[in-house]
């Protein structure tokens, strides 16, 4: 079971993207939205209301 590196949603088999950074770290993304927010816009998952990290920080549902 692979989870998105940004929003922490489960990625279904044969979907999503795998991104390998120059330092060898592997990132998985479920959508282009997650990929763009993390890599291009350099946003933190806990600052985005729609991610599970933000819900956990707020104390709401996971």
C-alpha positions, 0 to 999 in steps of 0.5 A: 500500500503506497501513500501520497507523499503530500496528502497521505491518501492511498494510491491505487495500483497502476495510478499516480506518479513516482518522483525520484529526487537527485538525492535518491529520495522517492516521492509518490503523488496521487494527482498532479495537484499534489505534485505541483503543490509540493515540488513547484509551489513548495507548500507544506501539507499541514498548511493545506486544509484539504490534506490529512496532515492539516486535519490531524494538526487541527484535531479533526478527522483523519 
